Amino acid sequence: MTVLHRAGFVDISGSNCYAVRVIMMAREATVAVTGASGMLGQEVCASAPGWATVVALTRADADLSLPEQARRAIASARPDIVVHCAAYTSVDGATADPEAARLGNEVATRNVAAVCGDTGARLLFVSTDYVFAGASDRPYTEDSMPSPVNMYGFTKLAAEVEAMKVARHLIVRTQWLFGAGGGSFVASILRAARAGKSLRVVQDEIGHPTYAPDLAQGLWRLLETPAEGIVHLTNTGVCSRLELAQAAVAEAGLGDTPISGIPSSEWPSETARPLCAVLESTRLQRLGIAPLRHWREALRDYVAILQERWQEQAND
Ligand SMILES: NC(=O)c1ccc[n+]([C@@H]2O[C@H](COP(=O)([O-])OP(=O)(O)OC[C@H]3O[C@@H](n4cnc5c(N)ncnc54)[C@H](OP(=O)(O)O)[C@@H]3O)[C@@H](O)[C@H]2O)c1
């Protein structure tokens, strides 16, 4: 177990157990974070405010698709709040193996929700633009009707339904995540560009790129409000996949990379994707939450972190 005081991590056991208790100068709430080793979960744990005592849960602590494991891990944390970031996130994987996606999304969320229901914990569930068809030229608000077009979207929507069974639930939909702690579209583009490859990138899929650390801070701010129901939260600014790829390579000093735009119909995938599932929020302002910054600013911070890593690797 690793204990985090505000000053940093202290390894107190040397064991390979991933359970992490982040002890704050805390007032108030104990917050269990599932999927704590995932891209978003890491950032949620790292950006916890002073009022939160975070118990970080990974698959090593519990396979959340198994009710007894989920119950034991979450209930023993005695959380006031559960931030449920764990999910089956491979979009193409869900098409190939729908049962794995159902277990990781619908069933795991049912199990997490059941513990919240029994203990009275508030549940924040992270969801996705993929619950929408993406066939409209207008943005989707919290009141828009979901209509997924692929198995990943179906299982995340089913998970939303499970989360709604908790009396105090908050479902936060986001899209196009990128961050230093995980794989993403931007990471793949930069890896290919650094390898000197020329790129073909879909030009007719649009959305809000969202930086995981910015989203994590937004989640904590939402938890400081009495928000319930559904909220859409992304970085500001809409672009196409092609524009995002061009911005990323330019930011990384790889602007010479040849990039050509292609229609999504030419992208080799068995999986239908929402082309225009732009999330818009009609609720954030009323909740007193400022919009997240523009994705281009966030991209600059992300690329700076990557460039430091690349430099360190070159020095090794
Ligand atoms: N990435 C995006 O572009 C995006 C966009 C919109 C919404 N979201 C949502 O944002 C949330 C976080 O996504 P992310 O990108 O951070 O995902 P991620 O990096 O794939 O992390 C998901 C985490 O969940 C864990 N997990 C999966 N199934 C589990 C199970 N049965 N029991 C315990 N742990 C399990 C995974 O562990 P293992 O590594 O061991 O499998 C992983 O650590 C998800 O709800 C996702 O649907 C993501």
The ligand as a Tripos MOL2 file, in Angstrom:
@<TRIPOS>MOLECULE
LIG
   48    52     1     0     0
SMALL
NO_CHARGES

@<TRIPOS>ATOM
      1 N1        -10.5830    7.3040  -23.5460 N.am      1 LIG1
      2 C1        -11.5270    8.0420  -24.1130 C.2       1 LIG1
      3 O1        -11.3330    8.6150  -25.1940 O.2       1 LIG1
      4 C2        -12.8570    8.2210  -23.4380 C.ar      1 LIG1
      5 C3        -13.8300    9.0410  -24.0420 C.ar      1 LIG1
      6 C4        -15.0630    9.2000  -23.4040 C.ar      1 LIG1
      7 C5        -15.3160    8.5770  -22.1940 C.ar      1 LIG1
      8 N2        -14.3700    7.7650  -21.6450 N.ar      1 LIG1
      9 C6        -14.6770    7.1190  -20.3720 C.3       1 LIG1
     10 O2        -13.7880    7.6170  -19.3910 O.3       1 LIG1
     11 C7        -13.5340    6.6040  -18.4150 C.3       1 LIG1
     12 C8        -12.0430    6.4390  -18.2190 C.3       1 LIG1
     13 O3        -11.4740    6.0810  -19.4760 O.3       1 LIG1
     14 P1         -9.9020    5.8580  -19.6330 P.3       1 LIG1
     15 O4         -9.5590    6.3010  -20.9970 O.co2     1 LIG1
     16 O5         -9.1900    6.3860  -18.4590 O.co2     1 LIG1
     17 O6         -9.8600    4.2720  -19.6230 O.3       1 LIG1
     18 P2         -8.6260    3.2850  -19.4240 P.3       1 LIG1
     19 O7         -7.3380    4.0300  -19.5000 O.co2     1 LIG1
     20 O8         -8.8780    2.1430  -20.3620 O.co2     1 LIG1
     21 O9         -8.8250    2.8070  -17.9270 O.3       1 LIG1
     22 C9         -9.8900    1.9890  -17.5610 C.3       1 LIG1
     23 C10        -9.4700    1.2580  -16.3100 C.3       1 LIG1
     24 O10       -10.5410    0.4060  -15.8910 O.3       1 LIG1
     25 C11        -9.9820   -0.8200  -15.4770 C.3       1 LIG1
     26 N3        -10.9710   -1.8950  -15.6000 N.ar      1 LIG1
     27 C12       -11.5840   -2.3180  -16.7190 C.ar      1 LIG1
     28 N4        -12.4120   -3.3370  -16.4420 N.ar      1 LIG1
     29 C13       -12.2970   -3.5570  -15.0960 C.ar      1 LIG1
     30 C14       -12.8760   -4.4960  -14.2160 C.ar      1 LIG1
     31 N5        -13.7510   -5.4200  -14.6450 N.pl3     1 LIG1
     32 N6        -12.5430   -4.4460  -12.9080 N.ar      1 LIG1
     33 C15       -11.6480   -3.5320  -12.4610 C.ar      1 LIG1
     34 N7        -11.0730   -2.6100  -13.2490 N.ar      1 LIG1
     35 C16       -11.3780   -2.6370  -14.5640 C.ar      1 LIG1
     36 C17        -8.8240   -1.0430  -16.4180 C.3       1 LIG1
     37 O11        -7.9470   -1.9770  -15.8570 O.3       1 LIG1
     38 P3         -7.0470   -2.8900  -16.8300 P.3       1 LIG1
     39 O12        -6.0650   -1.9520  -17.4570 O.co2     1 LIG1
     40 O13        -6.4420   -3.8770  -15.9150 O.co2     1 LIG1
     41 O14        -7.9930   -3.4980  -17.8450 O.co2     1 LIG1
     42 C18        -8.2460    0.3590  -16.5260 C.3       1 LIG1
     43 O15        -7.3100    0.6150  -15.4910 O.3       1 LIG1
     44 C19       -14.2640    5.3540  -18.9300 C.3       1 LIG1
     45 O16       -15.5100    5.2520  -18.2950 O.3       1 LIG1
     46 C20       -14.4750    5.6220  -20.4000 C.3       1 LIG1
     47 O17       -15.5930    4.9430  -20.8960 O.3       1 LIG1
     48 C21       -13.1420    7.5800  -22.2220 C.ar      1 LIG1
@<TRIPOS>BOND
     1     1     2 1
     2     2     3 2
     3     2     4 1
     4     4     5 ar
     5     4    48 ar
     6     5     6 ar
     7     6     7 ar
     8     7     8 ar
     9     8     9 1
    10     8    48 ar
    11     9    10 1
    12     9    46 1
    13    10    11 1
    14    11    12 1
    15    11    44 1
    16    12    13 1
    17    13    14 1
    18    14    15 2
    19    14    16 1
    20    14    17 1
    21    17    18 1
    22    18    19 2
    23    18    20 1
    24    18    21 1
    25    21    22 1
    26    22    23 1
    27    23    24 1
    28    23    42 1
    29    24    25 1
    30    25    26 1
    31    25    36 1
    32    26    27 ar
    33    26    35 ar
    34    27    28 ar
    35    28    29 ar
    36    29    30 ar
    37    29    35 ar
    38    30    31 1
    39    30    32 ar
    40    32    33 ar
    41    33    34 ar
    42    34    35 ar
    43    36    37 1
    44    36    42 1
    45    37    38 1
    46    38    39 2
    47    38    40 1
    48    38    41 1
    49    42    43 1
    50    44    45 1
    51    44    46 1
    52    46    47 1
@<TRIPOS>SUBSTRUCTURE
     1 LIG1         1 GROUP 0 **** ****
